[in-house]
Amino acid sequence: MTKKIMIIDDDPAITRYLDTLFKDNGYETCIAANGKDAVDVYKAHSPDLITLDLEMPEEWGPRFFRKISKAKGFDTPVIVISGLSGMKYSIPKAAATFGKPFDPKEILTRVEEILS
């Protein structure tokens, strides 16, 4: 079964890039442009993994994470991809953190490790 990755980022260039990167490597994707919309997208698609930007309009990534992580049975791994300094402390339970700009090979390697 194909694994689904949810991309949450307000930068259209980043979402397009990650969308192409993941699809070219056999993953399905779903996208949300901010933390507010992300809750609905998460519920509708039940992704296997989430990539999460921290600083976005409407609602920041950490607030989105607090909301969904309180749901019963939440165990979806989260990879933080952000240009924000100190990002590794914002989502303590993140499976990985990457700064922008990022190395796509490193992200794919970590995604494969988490989803295998």
N, CA, C and O atoms as a printed pandas DataFrame, in Angstrom:
     atom_number atom_name residue_name chain_id  residue_number  x_coord  y_coord  z_coord
0              1         N          MET        A               1    0.832   -1.180    0.000
1              2        CA          MET        A               1    0.000    0.000    0.000
2              3         C          MET        A               1    0.885    1.254    0.000
3              4         O          MET        A               1    1.876    1.316    0.727
4              5         N          THR        A               2    0.531    2.235   -0.802
5              6        CA          THR        A               2    1.286    3.468   -0.913
6              7         C          THR        A               2    1.094    4.321    0.335
7              8         O          THR        A               2   -0.027    4.508    0.808
8              9         N          LYS        A               3    2.191    4.830    0.856
9             10        CA          LYS        A               3    2.149    5.700    2.028
10            11         C          LYS        A               3    1.816    7.131    1.606
11            12         O          LYS        A               3    2.199    7.579    0.525
12            13         N          LYS        A               4    1.094    7.842    2.483
13            14        CA          LYS        A               4    0.680    9.215    2.192
14            15         C          LYS        A               4    1.394   10.191    3.118
15            16         O          LYS        A               4    1.455    9.998    4.332
16            17         N          ILE        A               5    1.935   11.248    2.506
17            18        CA          ILE        A               5    2.639   12.283    3.245
18            19         C          ILE        A               5    1.852   13.584    3.138
19            20         O          ILE        A               5    1.484   14.015    2.045
20            21         N          MET        A               6    1.603   14.198    4.282
21            22        CA          MET        A               6    0.929   15.488    4.313
22            23         C          MET        A               6    1.982   16.590    4.407
23            24         O          MET        A               6    2.840   16.573    5.289
24            25         N          ILE        A               7    1.901   17.547    3.485
25            26        CA          ILE        A               7    2.831   18.665    3.433
26            27         C          ILE        A               7    2.100   19.906    3.954
27            28         O          ILE        A               7    1.077   20.307    3.399
28            29         N          ILE        A               8    2.623   20.504    5.012
29            30        CA          ILE        A               8    2.021   21.723    5.565
30            31         C          ILE        A               8    3.066   22.830    5.481
31            32         O          ILE        A               8    4.052   22.833    6.218
32            33         N          ASP        A               9    2.827   23.770    4.565
33            34        CA          ASP        A               9    3.757   24.883    4.371
34            35         C          ASP        A               9    3.026   25.982    3.623
35            36         O          ASP        A               9    2.221   25.700    2.735
36            37         N          ASP        A              10    3.296   27.230    3.969
37            38        CA          ASP        A              10    2.631   28.352    3.307
38            39         C          ASP        A              10    3.353   28.823    2.051
39            40         O          ASP        A              10    2.825   29.662    1.322
40            41         N          ASP        A              11    4.528   28.312    1.784
41            42        CA          ASP        A              11    5.296   28.704    0.607
42            43         C          ASP        A              11    4.960   27.775   -0.559
43            44         O          ASP        A              11    5.318   26.598   -0.526
44            45         N          PRO        A              12    4.278   28.283   -1.592
45            46        CA          PRO        A              12    3.877   27.432   -2.713
46            47         C          PRO        A              12    5.057   26.755   -3.416
47            48         O          PRO        A              12    4.916   25.639   -3.916
48            49         N          ALA        A              13    6.211   27.413   -3.457
49            50        CA          ALA        A              13    7.384   26.810   -4.093
50            51         C          ALA        A              13    7.845   25.576   -3.301
51            52         O          ALA        A              13    8.214   24.559   -3.888
52            53         N          ILE        A              14    7.821   25.675   -1.994
53            54        CA          ILE        A              14    8.222   24.544   -1.143
54            55         C          ILE        A              14    7.210   23.404   -1.278
55            56         O          ILE        A              14    7.602   22.246   -1.426
56            57         N          THR        A              15    5.925   23.719   -1.229
57            58        CA          THR        A              15    4.920   22.650   -1.325
58            59         C          THR        A              15    4.992   21.963   -2.682
59            60         O          THR        A              15    4.882   20.739   -2.757
60            61         N          ARG        A              16    5.173   22.726   -3.754
61            62        CA          ARG        A              16    5.301   22.100   -5.079
62            63         C          ARG        A              16    6.535   21.212   -5.142
63            64         O          ARG        A              16    6.487   20.104   -5.676
64            65         N          TYR        A              17    7.643   21.707   -4.593
65            66        CA          TYR        A              17    8.885   20.943   -4.622
66            67         C          TYR        A              17    8.751   19.635   -3.837
67            68         O          TYR        A              17    9.093   18.563   -4.338
68            69         N          LEU        A              18    8.252   19.734   -2.612
69            70        CA          LEU        A              18    8.090   18.526   -1.800
70            71         C          LEU        A              18    7.067   17.573   -2.416
71            72         O          LEU        A              18    7.254   16.357   -2.394
72            73         N          ASP        A              19    5.989   18.128   -2.965
73            74        CA          ASP        A              19    4.968   17.313   -3.618
74            75         C          ASP        A              19    5.592   16.496   -4.752
75            76         O          ASP        A              19    5.362   15.291   -4.855
76            77         N          THR        A              20    6.370   17.149   -5.589
77            78        CA          THR        A              20    7.037   16.458   -6.708
78            79         C          THR        A              20    8.053   15.448   -6.195
79            80         O          THR        A              20    8.110   14.321   -6.686
80            81         N          LEU        A              21    8.853   15.843   -5.213
81            82        CA          LEU        A              21    9.871   14.960   -4.642
82            83         C          LEU        A              21    9.242   13.678   -4.112
83            84         O          LEU        A              21    9.710   12.581   -4.419
84            85         N          PHE        A              22    8.193   13.810   -3.325
85            86        CA          PHE        A              22    7.558   12.631   -2.737
86            87         C          PHE        A              22    6.843   11.782   -3.787
87            88         O          PHE        A              22    6.967   10.558   -3.775
88            89         N          LYS        A              23    6.103   12.409   -4.685
89            90        CA          LYS        A              23    5.399   11.652   -5.731
90            91         C          LYS        A              23    6.373   10.926   -6.642
91            92         O          LYS        A              23    6.122    9.785   -7.029
92            93         N          ASP        A              24    7.485   11.571   -6.992
93            94        CA          ASP        A              24    8.500   10.927   -7.838
94            95         C          ASP        A              24    9.148    9.735   -7.158
95            96         O          ASP        A              24    9.777    8.904   -7.813
96            97         N          ASN        A              25    8.993    9.651   -5.849
97            98        CA          ASN        A              25    9.575    8.535   -5.098
98            99         C          ASN        A              25    8.514    7.577   -4.565
99           100         O          ASN        A              25    8.772    6.815   -3.633
100          101         N          GLY        A              26    7.334    7.614   -5.151
101          102        CA          GLY        A              26    6.317    6.609   -4.879
102          103         C          GLY        A              26    5.332    6.903   -3.764
103          104         O          GLY        A              26    4.573    6.017   -3.372
104          105         N          TYR        A              27    5.321    8.106   -3.248
105          106        CA          TYR        A              27    4.407    8.451   -2.166
106          107         C          TYR        A              27    3.199    9.222   -2.692
107          108         O          TYR        A              27    3.293    9.896   -3.718
108          109         N          GLU        A              28    2.080    9.128   -2.004
109          110        CA          GLU        A              28    0.939    9.987   -2.256
110          111         C          GLU        A              28    1.115   11.206   -1.357
111          112         O          GLU        A              28    1.810   11.137   -0.343
112          113         N          THR        A              29    0.487   12.319   -1.727
113          114        CA          THR        A              29    0.593   13.521   -0.907
114          115         C          THR        A              29   -0.756   14.209   -0.744
115          116         O          THR        A              29   -1.683   13.998   -1.526
116          117         N          CYS        A              30   -0.836   15.021    0.274
117          118        CA          CYS        A              30   -1.927   15.973    0.454
118          119         C          CYS        A              30   -1.275   17.219    1.039
119          120         O          CYS        A              30   -0.249   17.134    1.713
120          121         N          ILE        A              31   -1.876   18.376    0.777
121          122        CA          ILE        A              31   -1.221   19.643    1.104
122          123         C          ILE        A              31   -2.162   20.582    1.855
123          124         O          ILE        A              31   -3.354   20.660    1.558
124          125         N          ALA        A              32   -1.603   21.289    2.830
125          126        CA          ALA        A              32   -2.313   22.371    3.521
126          127         C          ALA        A              32   -1.376   23.575    3.563
127          128         O          ALA        A              32   -0.178   23.427    3.800
128          129         N          ALA        A              33   -1.929   24.770    3.330
129          130        CA          ALA        A              33   -1.121   25.979    3.265
130          131         C          ALA        A              33   -0.931   26.668    4.615
131          132         O          ALA        A              33   -0.171   27.629    4.723
132          133         N          ASN        A              34   -1.629   26.172    5.652
133          134        CA          ASN        A              34   -1.445   26.751    6.985
134          135         C          ASN        A              34   -1.973   25.770    8.033
135          136         O          ASN        A              34   -2.630   24.780    7.711
136          137         N          GLY        A              35   -1.668   26.072    9.285
137          138        CA          GLY        A              35   -2.070   25.185   10.371
138          139         C          GLY        A              35   -3.566   25.088   10.566
139          140         O          GLY        A              35   -4.064   24.064   11.033
140          141         N          LYS        A              36   -4.288   26.132   10.218
141          142        CA          LYS        A              36   -5.744   26.121   10.372
142          143         C          LYS        A              36   -6.388   25.131    9.400
143          144         O          LYS        A              36   -7.193   24.293    9.806
144          145         N          ASP        A              37   -6.033   25.228    8.117
145          146        CA          ASP        A              37   -6.561   24.296    7.118
146          147         C          ASP        A              37   -6.041   22.872    7.336
147          148         O          ASP        A              37   -6.701   21.898    6.975
148          149         N          ALA        A              38   -4.866   22.768    7.922
149          150        CA          ALA        A              38   -4.222   21.468    8.085
150          151         C          ALA        A              38   -5.041   20.497    8.934
151          152         O          ALA        A              38   -5.005   19.290    8.692
152          153         N          VAL        A              39   -5.763   20.993    9.903
153          154        CA          VAL        A              39   -6.577   20.111   10.750
154          155         C          VAL        A              39   -7.604   19.371    9.896
155          156         O          VAL        A              39   -7.764   18.158   10.027
156          157         N          ASP        A              40   -8.301   20.102    9.019
157          158        CA          ASP        A              40   -9.297   19.474    8.153
158          159         C          ASP        A              40   -8.660   18.516    7.152
159          160         O          ASP        A              40   -9.185   17.430    6.905
160          161         N          VAL        A              41   -7.526   18.917    6.577
161          162        CA          VAL        A              41   -6.834   18.057    5.614
162          163         C          VAL        A              41   -6.361   16.783    6.306
163          164         O          VAL        A              41   -6.468   15.690    5.748
164          165         N          TYR        A              42   -5.838   16.926    7.522
165          166        CA          TYR        A              42   -5.383   15.758    8.282
166          167         C          TYR        A              42   -6.537   14.778    8.524
167          168         O          TYR        A              42   -6.393   13.573    8.321
168          169         N          LYS        A              43   -7.660   15.302    8.952
169          170        CA          LYS        A              43   -8.815   14.444    9.229
170          171         C          LYS        A              43   -9.340   13.778    7.960
171          172         O          LYS        A              43   -9.772   12.626    8.002
172          173         N          ALA        A              44   -9.307   14.483    6.845
173          174        CA          ALA        A              44   -9.838   13.951    5.591
174          175         C          ALA        A              44   -8.928   12.897    4.953
175          176         O          ALA        A              44   -9.409   12.000    4.261
176          177         N          HIS        A              45   -7.620   13.003    5.185
177          178        CA          HIS        A              45   -6.676   12.145    4.463
178          179         C          HIS        A              45   -5.931   11.119    5.313
179          180         O          HIS        A              45   -5.342   10.192    4.758
180          181         N          SER        A              46   -5.937   11.248    6.614
181          182        CA          SER        A              46   -5.226   10.317    7.507
182          183         C          SER        A              46   -3.827    9.965    6.985
183          184         O          SER        A              46   -3.568    8.808    6.655
184          185         N          PRO        A              47   -2.929   10.944    6.908
185          186        CA          PRO        A              47   -1.599   10.671    6.360
186          187         C          PRO        A              47   -0.764    9.771    7.263
187          188         O          PRO        A              47   -1.022    9.648    8.461
188          189         N          ASP        A              48    0.243    9.145    6.656
189          190        CA          ASP        A              48    1.166    8.284    7.394
190          191         C          ASP        A              48    2.315    9.080    7.999
191          192         O          ASP        A              48    2.985    8.614    8.921
192          193         N          LEU        A              49    2.541   10.295    7.470
193          194        CA          LEU        A              49    3.628   11.151    7.935
194          195         C          LEU        A              49    3.261   12.593    7.595
195          196         O          LEU        A              49    2.554   12.842    6.619
196          197         N          ILE        A              50    3.735   13.532    8.390
197          198        CA          ILE        A              50    3.479   14.954    8.165
198          199         C          ILE        A              50    4.804   15.697    8.077
199          200         O          ILE        A              50    5.685   15.499    8.913
200          201         N          THR        A              51    4.950   16.559    7.059
201          202        CA          THR        A              51    6.048   17.525    7.068
202          203         C          THR        A              51    5.422   18.853    7.464
203          204         O          THR        A              51    4.396   19.251    6.912
204          205         N          LEU        A              52    6.027   19.526    8.402
205          206        CA          LEU        A              52    5.399   20.683    9.025
206          207         C          LEU        A              52    6.327   21.889    9.076
207          208         O          LEU        A              52    7.406   21.836    9.667
208          209         N          ASP        A              53    5.886   22.984    8.441
209          210        CA          ASP        A              53    6.552   24.272    8.595
210          211         C          ASP        A              53    6.080   24.855    9.924
211          212         O          ASP        A              53    4.985   24.533   10.383
212          213         N          LEU        A              54    6.877   25.691   10.534
213          214        CA          LEU        A              54    6.494   26.247   11.833
214          215         C          LEU        A              54    5.837   27.606   11.726
215          216         O          LEU        A              54    4.847   27.873   12.407
216          217         N          GLU        A              55    6.372   28.466   10.883
217          218        CA          GLU        A              55    5.889   29.837   10.803
218          219         C          GLU        A              55    5.014   30.010    9.563
219          220         O          GLU        A              55    5.509   30.023    8.436
220          221         N          MET        A              56    3.700   30.144    9.790
221          222        CA          MET        A              56    2.738   30.261    8.700
222          223         C          MET        A              56    1.634   31.232    9.104
223          224         O          MET        A              56    1.433   31.497   10.289
224          225         N          PRO        A              57    0.918   31.762    8.108
225          226        CA          PRO        A              57   -0.221   32.627    8.446
226          227         C          PRO        A              57   -1.373   31.792    9.011
227          228         O          PRO        A              57   -1.348   30.563    8.964
228          229         N          GLU        A              58   -2.356   32.467    9.530
229          230        CA          GLU        A              58   -3.548   31.803   10.092
230          231         C          GLU        A              58   -3.222   31.087   11.393
231          232         O          GLU        A              58   -3.718   31.466   12.454
232          233         N          GLU        A              59   -2.406   30.073   11.319
233          234        CA          GLU        A              59   -2.073   29.311   12.521
234          235         C          GLU        A              59   -0.701   28.672   12.356
235          236         O          GLU        A              59   -0.441   28.010   11.351
236          237         N          TRP        A              60    0.157   28.858   13.310
237          238        CA          TRP        A              60    1.511   28.325   13.257
238          239         C          TRP        A              60    1.525   26.804   13.398
239          240         O          TRP        A              60    0.580   26.197   13.902
240          241         N          GLY        A              61    2.614   26.213   12.942
241          242        CA          GLY        A              61    2.785   24.767   13.011
242          243         C          GLY        A              61    2.693   24.188   14.417
243          244         O          GLY        A              61    2.029   23.168   14.603
244          245         N          PRO        A              62    3.332   24.797   15.413
245          246        CA          PRO        A              62    3.245   24.241   16.761
246          247         C          PRO        A              62    1.810   24.191   17.301
247          248         O          PRO        A              62    1.443   23.253   18.009
248          249         N          ARG        A              63    1.017   25.182   16.973
249          250        CA          ARG        A              63   -0.376   25.183   17.439
250          251         C          ARG        A              63   -1.159   24.044   16.762
251          252         O          ARG        A              63   -1.937   23.347   17.413
252          253         N          PHE        A              64   -0.946   23.866   15.457
253          254        CA          PHE        A              64   -1.569   22.747   14.750
254          255         C          PHE        A              64   -1.166   21.425   15.418
255          256         O          PHE        A              64   -2.011   20.569   15.680
256          257         N          PHE        A              65    0.129   21.274   15.687
257          258        CA          PHE        A              65    0.608   20.034   16.296
258          259         C          PHE        A              65   -0.038   19.794   17.658
259          260         O          PHE        A              65   -0.430   18.668   17.964
260          261         N          ARG        A              66   -0.153   20.828   18.471
261          262        CA          ARG        A              66   -0.788   20.660   19.793
262          263         C          ARG        A              66   -2.232   20.187   19.631
263          264         O          ARG        A              66   -2.693   19.327   20.382
264          265         N          LYS        A              67   -2.942   20.746   18.656
265          266        CA          LYS        A              67   -4.336   20.350   18.447
266          267         C          LYS        A              67   -4.463   18.879   18.056
267          268         O          LYS        A              67   -5.239   18.136   18.657
268          269         N          ILE        A              68   -3.700   18.465   17.049
269          270        CA          ILE        A              68   -3.884   17.087   16.574
270          271         C          ILE        A              68   -3.256   16.058   17.496
271          272         O          ILE        A              68   -3.728   14.924   17.572
272          273         N          SER        A              69   -2.200   16.436   18.196
273          274        CA          SER        A              69   -1.542   15.455   19.056
274          275         C          SER        A              69   -2.382   15.103   20.283
275          276         O          SER        A              69   -2.120   14.105   20.954
276          277         N          LYS        A              70   -3.401   15.931   20.575
277          278        CA          LYS        A              70   -4.294   15.624   21.695
278          279         C          LYS        A              70   -5.369   14.613   21.317
279          280         O          LYS        A              70   -6.053   14.076   22.187
280          281         N          ALA        A              71   -5.518   14.354   20.024
281          282        CA          ALA        A              71   -6.538   13.402   19.570
282          283         C          ALA        A              71   -6.177   11.991   20.032
283          284         O          ALA        A              71   -5.010   11.598   20.029
284          285         N          LYS        A              72   -7.182   11.258   20.420
285          286        CA          LYS        A              72   -6.980    9.895   20.887
286          287         C          LYS        A              72   -6.333    9.052   19.791
287          288         O          LYS        A              72   -6.811    9.026   18.657
288          289         N          GLY        A              73   -5.256    8.372   20.131
289          290        CA          GLY        A              73   -4.590    7.476   19.207
290          291         C          GLY        A              73   -3.663    8.164   18.213
291          292         O          GLY        A              73   -3.173    7.511   17.291
292          293         N          PHE        A              74   -3.407    9.461   18.368
293          294        CA          PHE        A              74   -2.524   10.152   17.424
294          295         C          PHE        A              74   -1.117    9.594   17.541
295          296         O          PHE        A              74   -0.516    9.613   18.615
296          297         N          ASP        A              75   -0.597    9.097   16.425
297          298        CA          ASP        A              75    0.770    8.591   16.415
298          299         C          ASP        A              75    1.465    8.857   15.073
299          300         O          ASP        A              75    2.433    8.179   14.729
300          301         N          THR        A              76    0.974    9.830   14.330
301          302        CA          THR        A              76    1.548   10.160   13.034
302          303         C          THR        A              76    2.891   10.861   13.233
303          304         O          THR        A              76    2.955   11.882   13.918
304          305         N          PRO        A              77    3.970   10.325   12.641
305          306        CA          PRO        A              77    5.267   10.991   12.775
306          307         C          PRO        A              77    5.274   12.345   12.062
307          308         O          PRO        A              77    4.628   12.527   11.031
308          309         N          VAL        A              78    6.020   13.286   12.637
309          310        CA          VAL        A              78    6.109   14.641   12.091
310          311         C          VAL        A              78    7.573   14.974   11.836
311          312         O          VAL        A              78    8.437   14.774   12.689
312          313         N          ILE        A              79    7.824   15.492   10.628
313          314        CA          ILE        A              79    9.142   16.023   10.284
314          315         C          ILE        A              79    8.983   17.535   10.148
315          316         O          ILE        A              79    8.194   18.008    9.331
316          317         N          VAL        A              80    9.723   18.282   10.939
317          318        CA          VAL        A              80    9.682   19.743   10.875
318          319         C          VAL        A              80   10.656   20.202    9.792
319          320         O          VAL        A              80   11.822   19.807    9.780
320          321         N          ILE        A              81   10.152   21.053    8.873
321          322        CA          ILE        A              81   10.983   21.670    7.843
322          323         C          ILE        A              81   10.709   23.167    7.927
323          324         O          ILE        A              81    9.649   23.642    7.519
324          325         N          SER        A              82   11.684   23.905    8.465
325          326        CA          SER        A              82   11.430   25.324    8.738
326          327         C          SER        A              82   12.699   26.146    8.669
327          328         O          SER        A              82   13.802   25.635    8.866
328          329         N          GLY        A              83   12.531   27.412    8.389
329          330        CA          GLY        A              83   13.644   28.351    8.422
330          331         C          GLY        A              83   13.768   29.045    9.767
331          332         O          GLY        A              83   14.655   29.876    9.961
332          333         N          LEU        A              84   12.896   28.715   10.682
333          334        CA          LEU        A              84   12.866   29.339   12.001
334          335         C          LEU        A              84   14.001   28.808   12.870
335          336         O          LEU        A              84   14.210   27.597   12.938
336          337         N          SER        A              85   14.733   29.696   13.535
337          338        CA          SER        A              85   15.805   29.240   14.416
338          339         C          SER        A              85   15.214   28.620   15.678
339          340         O          SER        A              85   14.114   28.982   16.095
340          341         N          GLY        A              86   15.930   27.704   16.273
341          342        CA          GLY        A              86   15.463   27.029   17.475
342          343         C          GLY        A              86   14.325   26.062   17.220
343          344         O          GLY        A              86   13.601   25.693   18.145
344          345         N          MET        A              87   14.160   25.648   15.962
345          346        CA          MET        A              87   13.002   24.839   15.591
346          347         C          MET        A              87   12.971   23.471   16.261
347          348         O          MET        A              87   11.894   22.911   16.462
348          349         N          LYS        A              88   14.125   22.927   16.607
349          350        CA          LYS        A              88   14.114   21.585   17.189
350          351         C          LYS        A              88   13.447   21.550   18.562
351          352         O          LYS        A              88   13.115   20.480   19.072
352          353         N          TYR        A              89   13.254   22.726   19.152
353          354        CA          TYR        A              89   12.609   22.779   20.469
354          355         C          TYR        A              89   11.101   23.024   20.379
355          356         O          TYR        A              89   10.389   22.864   21.371
356          357         N          SER        A              90   10.613   23.406   19.207
357          358        CA          SER        A              90    9.204   23.772   19.079
358          359         C          SER        A              90    8.275   22.560   19.033
359          360         O          SER        A              90    7.146   22.635   19.518
360          361         N          ILE        A              91    8.722   21.463   18.466
361          362        CA          ILE        A              91    7.950   20.214   18.422
362          363         C          ILE        A              91    8.863   19.131   19.007
363          364         O          ILE        A              91    9.537   18.430   18.252
364          365         N          PRO        A              92    8.897   18.985   20.312
365          366        CA          PRO        A              92    9.831   18.057   20.940
366          367         C          PRO        A              92    9.678   16.600   20.476
367          368         O          PRO        A              92   10.637   15.829   20.509
368          369         N          LYS        A              93    8.480   16.237   20.050
369          370        CA          LYS        A              93    8.246   14.853   19.631
370          371         C          LYS        A              93    8.476   14.648   18.139
371          372         O          LYS        A              93    8.132   13.590   17.611
372          373         N          ALA        A              94    9.050   15.633   17.441
373          374        CA          ALA        A              94    9.287   15.508   16.002
374          375         C          ALA        A              94   10.257   14.360   15.723
375          376         O          ALA        A              94   11.232   14.159   16.447
376          377         N          ALA        A              95    9.968   13.619   14.667
377          378        CA          ALA        A              95   10.830   12.506   14.271
378          379         C          ALA        A              95   12.140   13.016   13.667
379          380         O          ALA        A              95   13.154   12.318   13.693
380          381         N          ALA        A              96   12.112   14.238   13.121
381          382        CA          ALA        A              96   13.304   14.857   12.540
382          383         C          ALA        A              96   13.032   16.344   12.347
383          384         O          ALA        A              96   11.881   16.776   12.297
384          385         N          THR        A              97   14.109   17.119   12.239
385          386        CA          THR        A              97   13.987   18.538   11.929
386          387         C          THR        A              97   14.996   18.891   10.841
387          388         O          THR        A              97   16.143   18.444   10.869
388          389         N          PHE        A              98   14.553   19.695    9.889
389          390        CA          PHE        A              98   15.409   20.156    8.798
390          391         C          PHE        A              98   15.219   21.652    8.635
391          392         O          PHE        A              98   14.098   22.157    8.692
392          393         N          GLY        A              99   16.328   22.359    8.430
393          394        CA          GLY        A              99   16.262   23.783    8.164
394          395         C          GLY        A              99   16.075   24.035    6.675
395          396         O          GLY        A              99   16.357   23.178    5.836
396          397         N          LYS        A             100   15.595   25.227    6.374
397          398        CA          LYS        A             100   15.492   25.650    4.974
398          399         C          LYS        A             100   16.693   26.538    4.683
399          400         O          LYS        A             100   17.000   27.418    5.487
400          401         N          PRO        A             101   17.372   26.343    3.582
401          402        CA          PRO        A             101   17.132   25.333    2.558
402          403         C          PRO        A             101   17.546   23.949    3.057
403          404         O          PRO        A             101   18.366   23.824    3.967
404          405         N          PHE        A             102   16.975   22.928    2.457
405          406        CA          PHE        A             102   17.225   21.558    2.899
406          407         C          PHE        A             102   17.779   20.712    1.758
407          408         O          PHE        A             102   17.675   21.062    0.583
408          409         N          ASP        A             103   18.366   19.595    2.145
409          410        CA          ASP        A             103   18.886   18.626    1.174
410          411         C          ASP        A             103   17.788   17.594    0.927
411          412         O          ASP        A             103   17.432   16.856    1.847
412          413         N          PRO        A             104   17.242   17.520   -0.289
413          414        CA          PRO        A             104   16.142   16.588   -0.549
414          415         C          PRO        A             104   16.516   15.125   -0.305
415          416         O          PRO        A             104   15.667   14.328    0.092
416          417         N          LYS        A             105   17.767   14.772   -0.538
417          418        CA          LYS        A             105   18.197   13.380   -0.306
418          419         C          LYS        A             105   18.118   13.034    1.181
419          420         O          LYS        A             105   17.724   11.928    1.551
420          421         N          GLU        A             106   18.498   13.994    2.026
421          422        CA          GLU        A             106   18.434   13.751    3.472
422          423         C          GLU        A             106   16.990   13.594    3.930
423          424         O          GLU        A             106   16.692   12.743    4.767
424          425         N          ILE        A             107   16.096   14.410    3.386
425          426        CA          ILE        A             107   14.683   14.292    3.760
426          427         C          ILE        A             107   14.123   12.951    3.294
427          428         O          ILE        A             107   13.435   12.271    4.055
428          429         N          LEU        A             108   14.411   12.567    2.056
429          430        CA          LEU        A             108   13.919   11.272    1.556
430          431         C          LEU        A             108   14.444   10.108    2.372
431          432         O          LEU        A             108   13.707    9.171    2.679
432          433         N          THR        A             109   15.720   10.170    2.722
433          434        CA          THR        A             109   16.308    9.105    3.542
434          435         C          THR        A             109   15.575    8.982    4.870
435          436         O          THR        A             109   15.252    7.876    5.302
436          437         N          ARG        A             110   15.314   10.102    5.514
437          438        CA          ARG        A             110   14.628   10.083    6.812
438          439         C          ARG        A             110   13.182    9.621    6.662
439          440         O          ARG        A             110   12.691    8.857    7.494
440          441         N          VAL        A             111   12.494   10.073    5.615
441          442        CA          VAL        A             111   11.123    9.635    5.353
442          443         C          VAL        A             111   11.084    8.114    5.181
443          444         O          VAL        A             111   10.228    7.440    5.754
444          445         N          GLU        A             112   12.010    7.586    4.396
445          446        CA          GLU        A             112   12.056    6.138    4.173
446          447         C          GLU        A             112   12.305    5.378    5.471
447          448         O          GLU        A             112   11.699    4.332    5.708
448          449         N          GLU        A             113   13.199    5.904    6.314
449          450        CA          GLU        A             113   13.478    5.261    7.602
450          451         C          GLU        A             113   12.223    5.246    8.480
451          452         O          GLU        A             113   11.910    4.236    9.110
452          453         N          ILE        A             114   11.525    6.352    8.513
453          454        CA          ILE        A             114   10.342    6.462    9.372
454          455         C          ILE        A             114    9.201    5.592    8.875
455          456         O          ILE        A             114    8.506    4.962    9.672
456          457         N          LEU        A             115    9.002    5.554    7.562
457          458        CA          LEU        A             115    7.849    4.835    7.013
458          459         C          LEU        A             115    8.096    3.350    6.738
459          460         O          LEU        A             115    7.168    2.624    6.380
460          461         N          SER        A             116    9.325    2.901    6.901
461          462        CA          SER        A             116    9.590    1.467    6.632
462          463         C          SER        A             116    9.365    0.608    7.853
463          464         O          SER        A             116    9.543   -0.609    7.794
